[in-house]
Amino acid sequence: MKMIYSALLGLFLTTSLYAQQSDLPRAFVLGEKEKVYEQLAQEYSQSLLEVTGNDITQAFEHWLDMMQAIDQYADKIRFDIKGIRVWLHVFWSPEGSIDHIGYLLRPDSRNVDTAELTAFFSSFARQYVLPLKSSKPFSHYTGATFPTLNVKATN
């Protein structure tokens, strides 16, 4: 009986979390729906660095490649992101697709309509897949500046 209770409780908590996540759009401004965001951060607690086996160079290169993909996507759809500076929290599924992108404009950013930027990030997230797989969801939080400077270290 205790085992059945535990299984039902686990199912309820998982269902509850997914129901709350559906309240959080694919792209959102950090600071909105904080309770759901905090739960999302717990579910995606594995970091990009951990997924790369703690190889900081590999993690950085995956992040840089995604930032460059954002630049290319913006050019493709003619959305001007030049001068935008944000804090980004990206949440990936184990398969590498983007489940959510949280962002916050930094004070030194060019002014931009957040509804338009949210729509842009949401559109980008639907079509981009990070070429990295994991056994569980993962995330990364850092600052980003657009356009992305293409600087890769070589030996």
Order of alpha helices (4+ residues) and beta strands (2+ residues): alpha-beta-alpha-beta-alpha-alpha-beta-beta-alpha-beta
